[in-house]
Amino acid sequence: MIETPSKTYWIGYDLGGTKMLCSLYDEEFQPIAQRRRKTKGQDGVGVGLERIVETVKDTLEKAQLSPEQVSGIGIGCPGPLDLEKGVMLEAPNLG
């Protein structure tokens, strides 16, 4: 039987107008790694989403963790929501 890594880490992601910040937290919600980059919203949604993924990967690499060890990700981003469906309708910070 293959042993799977413990899922005791969480990611908080701040998608701002000028910067994006990925913070990795341990099981007690203490920060253990961060990665900050420029948002570059003028480059469009596709580039923005790619930058988000790259930033998360960089943060995990910095902490020497795998994606399987992450229990969840929370993203803070301004924009209109559909609360009934639980989705963001538009991400203005990604152009």
N, C-alpha and C positions, 0 to 999 in steps of 0.2 A: 504494500500500500504506500502511495506517495503522500508524504506529509505536506500539507499546504501551509504557507506562512500565515501567521496571526494577522487578522484584520483589525489593527488597533490604531490606525492613523486616519486623519481627516485633513481635507484641504479646504481652505477658505480662499476665495478668489475675488479680488476687487477689480472690476473692469471700469476704470475711470475714463474721463475724456482725454487725458494726456498720458496717463500711465496705467499699467496693469500690474497687479501685485499678487503673486501666488504665495500663500503661507501654508506650511505643513505643520500639523499639530499631532502630538502623541495622545495616548489614551486618557491622559489627564488634561488635555487641551492646552498643553504647554507648547509654545512654538519651538520647532527644531530645525526648520530650514525655510528660506525665503528666496524668491527670485522676482526681480522687478525689471520691467521693460517699458518702452514707450508704446502707447496704444496704436498709433498711426492709423486712426480711423479713416483718414482720407484715402487710404489704399483699398478700402472696401471690405465687405463682410467676409468674403472667402479668405483674404489675407489675415483679417482679424481673428477668425476662428483658428486658422493655422498657427497664429502666434500664441493663442491661448493654449493649444495642445502642446506646442513646443515649450512654453513656459512651465506647464505642469510636468512634462518629462524632465526638463532641466532641474526642477526642484526635487523631484524624486531621485534623480541621479546624484545630486548634491548630498542627499541624505542616505544614499546607497540603499534605496528601497525599490520594490517593484510595484507596478500598478495593482497587483493582486492583494497587496497589503493595505490598500486604502479602502476604508469602509464607506466613504461618501465625500461628495464635493458640494460646497455651497458657493453660489456666485452672486455677488452684489453688483447690480447694474441698473441704472435708471432707465425708465421706459414704460410705455403703456402695457398693462397686463390684462389677460382674460382670467379673472380669479376663478370662475367656474371650471374652466379647463385646466387651470394651473400652468399657463404658458405665457411667455413674454411675446407680445405682438410685434415689437420693433426694438432693436438695440441701437439707439441713436449714436452711441459712442463708437460703433463700428461703421459709421457712415451710412 
